[in-house]
């Protein structure tokens, strides 16, 4: 039960952190390349996609562990 609670509290943090990180790097690049707000939006979307991919892979690993009986 504790593992499920830990996983459930970890997943939203992963999604938000990757979106914020992508958006932040996009913001920095926008300031450097004078392309506001396009890179921030694009890298924020890439961060969101990476967050979803990370969440799905974590859930798959957890499901495989539960299926193997660990």
C-alpha positions in Angstrom: 0.0 0.0 0.0 2.8 2.4 0.8 4.4 1.8 -2.6 1.2 2.7 -4.3 0.9 5.9 -2.3 4.5 6.8 -3.1 3.9 6.2 -6.8 0.7 8.2 -6.8 2.4 11.2 -5.2 5.4 11.0 -7.4 3.7 11.0 -10.8 2.1 14.5 -10.7 5.4 15.9 -9.5 7.2 14.3 -12.5 4.7 15.8 -15.0 4.8 19.3 -13.6 8.6 19.3 -13.2 9.2 18.3 -16.8 6.7 20.8 -18.2 8.3 23.6 -16.1 11.8 22.6 -17.0 11.0 22.5 -20.8 9.2 25.9 -20.5 12.1 27.4 -18.5 14.7 26.4 -21.1 12.4 27.6 -23.8 12.1 30.9 -22.0 15.9 31.2 -21.7 16.3 30.4 -25.4 13.6 32.9 -26.4 15.4 35.6 -24.6 18.6 34.7 -26.3 17.2 34.2 -29.8 14.5 36.9 -29.6 11.7 34.4 -30.6 9.3 35.0 -27.7 7.1 33.0 -26.9 7.5 30.3 -29.5 10.4 28.3 -28.0 8.9 28.4 -24.5 5.6 27.0 -25.8 7.4 24.4 -28.0 9.7 23.2 -25.3 6.9 23.3 -22.7 5.0 20.9 -25.0 8.1 18.7 -25.4 8.4 18.7 -21.6 4.8 17.7 -21.3 5.2 14.8 -23.8 8.4 13.7 -21.9 6.5 13.8 -18.6 3.7 11.6 -20.0 6.2 9.2 -21.5 8.0 9.0 -18.1 4.8 8.4 -16.2 3.7 5.6 -18.6 7.1 3.9 -18.4 7.0 4.1 -14.6 3.5 2.7 -14.5 4.5 -0.1 -16.8 7.5 -1.0 -14.6 5.3 -1.0 -11.5 2.7 -3.2 -13.3 5.5 -5.7 -14.3 6.8 -5.8 -10.7 3.3 -6.5 -9.4 2.7 -9.2 -12.0 6.0 -11.0 -11.1 5.0 -11.1 -7.4 7.6 -8.7 -5.9 
